């Protein structure tokens, strides 16, 4: 039962961060929103993660595909973490 609670919290955290990334990317289309307090908070939370991908993936014209790769990788990290948590609980059960 504890495994399910931990997994639910981890899943919710990854889902919320994914939504934050999407919101941050959509906010880039409206500069006035980026300068708001919500925009600055999202920038502080999302930019360190997205910055990793922007170093290696150059924009294609005016399109930055690094957020797409970042979200896909975040999903794979979530799946990998699920396997690790499952193995840990399986070891002790």
Buried (B, 14 or more C-beta within 10 A) or exposed (E): EEBEEBBEEBEEEBEEBBEBBEBBBEBEEEEEBBEEEEBEEBBEEBEEBBEBBBEEBEEEEEEBEBBBBBBEEBEEEBEEBBEEBEEEBEEEE
